Amino acid sequence: MTRARLIAAACILMLAGPAAADEVHFLNGDRLSGRIVGAAGGKLTIRTEAAGEVTVDLAGVRTFSTDEPVTVRVGTTTLRSAVAPGEDGRIRVVPAPGAAPVSIALRDISHINPPPAWKGSITVNGRATRGNTDTAALGVSLDAVRRGERDRLTAGAGYFHGREADPDSGEERTTTDNMFVSGKYDYFLARRLYVFGALRVERDRIADLDLRLTPSAGGGYQWFESPVFNLATEAGLAWVYENFRDGSDDEHVAGRLAYRTDWTPHRSVRLFHSLEWLPAAEDPLADYNLNADAGVRTTIVRDLFAEIKVELRYDSIPAPGSEPEDLRYLLGVGWSF
């Protein structure tokens, strides 16, 4: 009976075949299988069943492969792709879904699976006129994102102030005074599917809005994610609270539909667009908020860039005496980090 059981177990193992694993090929002909943990400083770390984590010099590696996507950083470019073996001293990765594989030299790899780091930009927008009109405006905005293996944290903030002088009396009045702070957390249940929680806080004194508070939650789908093209769509629920300067308050439950996308057709040019629609649950066609932006960013030198952007903020039921639409055309310069 014992012999029969041993034979059956051996047959099952033979039919199951070897488990998928990453594999490192060395210049001396040796091979090492396991799970590639990361690489930094010219060292490659692989976790094996027999010996635990093993660190080797990349200089002694001929090539390697992975059965799951890993994050590969080459200079300032970060790629996420499964790795296929290449020629001596090289690997092959797919830079974007559907794109042709590209070959990367092992000596050019600075990191594999680097720890999550914040990436983003600071942008300054300004405008001034003199002569028949005397106006001045200045704005600053910050956006940042930290992408982990299973999650993503996004933060943003901005402030814009403008004034205008009467050509006859010289008396100045404020024409723009608004700010916002936002934060969002995404947790990936699968490679593309995620759930999110977000919070946005706004103030616009010209629109007589002292406070708009919008927490929201829901789910999203990351259709594309690469250094070249990104597209995500989201759906969920939000609670919108508005406090106007005249003392009136408005609060309601709303749906949330949103998408965001960006495309880098050239390494020095990036186009971006996002839209968020918040229809009230009771009357979605008459009571809603709409936030949208679109723009293009071009590199001046290294991390310095110029940006042209259009922003739309629409509140279908604004404060009494205020317009529902705020449309801004912004020209600025910024720094990426």
Buried (B, 14 or more C-beta within 10 A) or exposed (E): EEEEEEEEEEEEEEEEEEEEBBBBBBEEEEEBBBBBBBBBEEEBBBBBEEEEEBEBEBEEBBBBBBEEBBBBBBEEEBBBBBBBBBEEBBBBBBBBEEEEBBEBEBEEBBBBBBEBEEEBBBBEBBBEEEEEEBBBBBBBBBBBBBBEEEBBBBBBBBBBBBBBBEEEEEEEEEEBBBBBBBBBBBEBEEEEEBBBBBBBBBBBBBBBBBBBBBBBBBBBBBBBBBBBBBBBBBEBBBBBEBBBBEEEEBEBEBBBBBBBBBBBEEEEEBBBBBBBBBBBEEEBEEBBBBBBBBBBBEBEEEEEBBBBBEBBBBBBBBBEEBEBEBEBEBEBBBEBE
